[in-house]
Amino acid sequence: MLVYYLRTGVWLGFDVSSVLPAAARIACPVLIVSGEADWIVPPADARRILAAIPGTRKRFLSVPNAAHDGTYSAAPALYRNAVLGFLDSSLQR
């Protein structure tokens, strides 16, 4: 977490539980993209955040071999298809 803070200036805290109360208040569709090699927000933590979001208008994408900020570059087609599919199903026509 310290390295991330020094790199970005954003302090995330040490525990995913700090974001769960905010996640529980989300009322819009959500797509969480998680890299399987993410050490900043490991996939298990990302799934906990997803579980805290109420309703059914939520999706989870797990990207193999991807780090925290490398999900698109690790699997561009998978990422692109998931995002476009999510937007297509979530946006009003």
VEXDREN-2710 file (C-alpha; in Angstrom, 1 decimal):
% VEXDREN-2710
k/r/px/py/pz
1/MET/0.0/0.0/0.0
2/LEU/2.8/2.4/0.8
3/VAL/4.3/1.9/-2.7
4/TYR/0.9/2.6/-4.3
5/TYR/0.6/5.7/-2.1
6/LEU/4.0/7.0/-3.1
7/ARG/3.3/6.3/-6.8
8/THR/-0.2/7.9/-6.9
9/GLY/-0.7/10.0/-3.8
10/VAL/-3.8/8.0/-3.0
11/TRP/-4.0/6.2/0.3
12/LEU/-6.2/3.1/0.1
13/GLY/-5.8/1.8/3.6
14/PHE/-4.8/-1.6/4.7
15/ASP/-8.2/-3.3/4.8
16/VAL/-10.8/-3.9/2.1
17/SER/-13.5/-3.5/4.8
18/SER/-12.9/0.3/4.6
19/VAL/-14.6/0.4/1.2
20/LEU/-17.5/-2.0/1.9
21/PRO/-19.8/0.6/3.5
22/ALA/-19.5/2.8/0.4
23/ALA/-20.0/-0.3/-1.9
24/ALA/-23.2/-1.0/0.0
25/ARG/-24.6/2.4/-1.1
26/ILE/-24.0/1.9/-4.9
27/ALA/-27.3/2.1/-6.8
28/CYS/-26.1/2.0/-10.4
29/PRO/-24.8/-0.9/-12.5
30/VAL/-21.2/-1.9/-11.7
31/LEU/-18.5/-3.9/-13.5
32/ILE/-15.6/-4.8/-11.4
33/VAL/-12.5/-5.9/-13.4
34/SER/-9.9/-7.8/-11.3
35/GLY/-6.5/-9.0/-12.3
36/GLU/-5.7/-12.5/-11.0
37/ALA/-2.2/-11.3/-10.2
38/ASP/-3.4/-8.1/-8.5
39/TRP/-1.6/-7.6/-5.1
40/ILE/-3.2/-4.2/-4.4
41/VAL/-6.8/-5.4/-4.6
42/PRO/-6.6/-9.2/-4.8
43/PRO/-9.4/-11.0/-6.6
44/ALA/-10.9/-12.3/-3.3
45/ASP/-11.1/-8.7/-2.0
46/ALA/-12.6/-7.5/-5.3
47/ARG/-15.3/-10.3/-4.9
48/ARG/-16.0/-9.1/-1.4
49/ILE/-16.6/-5.6/-2.7
50/LEU/-18.9/-7.0/-5.5
51/ALA/-20.8/-9.0/-2.9
52/ALA/-21.4/-5.8/-0.8
53/ILE/-23.0/-4.0/-3.8
54/PRO/-26.7/-4.5/-3.6
55/GLY/-28.9/-5.8/-6.4
56/THR/-28.2/-7.8/-9.4
57/ARG/-27.0/-5.2/-11.9
58/LYS/-23.3/-6.1/-11.3
59/ARG/-20.7/-8.1/-13.0
60/PHE/-17.2/-9.4/-12.3
61/LEU/-14.4/-9.9/-14.8
62/SER/-11.4/-11.8/-13.7
63/VAL/-8.4/-11.3/-16.0
64/PRO/-5.8/-14.1/-16.0
65/ASN/-2.2/-13.2/-15.3
66/ALA/-3.0/-9.5/-14.9
67/ALA/-1.7/-7.1/-12.2
68/HIS/-3.7/-4.2/-10.8
69/ASP/-3.2/-1.8/-13.6
70/GLY/-2.6/-4.3/-16.4
71/THR/-6.0/-5.9/-17.0
72/TYR/-6.5/-4.4/-20.5
73/SER/-2.9/-5.1/-21.7
74/ALA/-3.1/-8.7/-20.4
75/ALA/-6.2/-9.5/-22.4
76/PRO/-7.5/-6.7/-24.6
77/ALA/-10.2/-8.7/-26.4
78/LEU/-11.5/-10.2/-23.1
79/TYR/-11.5/-6.7/-21.5
80/ARG/-13.1/-5.0/-24.5
81/ASN/-15.8/-7.6/-24.9
82/ALA/-16.7/-7.5/-21.2
83/VAL/-16.9/-3.7/-21.0
84/LEU/-18.9/-3.4/-24.2
85/GLY/-21.3/-6.2/-23.2
86/PHE/-21.7/-4.6/-19.7
87/LEU/-22.4/-1.2/-21.3
88/ASP/-24.8/-2.6/-23.8
89/SER/-26.8/-4.4/-21.1
90/SER/-26.7/-1.5/-18.6
91/LEU/-27.4/1.6/-20.7
92/GLN/-30.9/2.7/-21.5
93/ARG/-31.7/2.8/-25.2
END
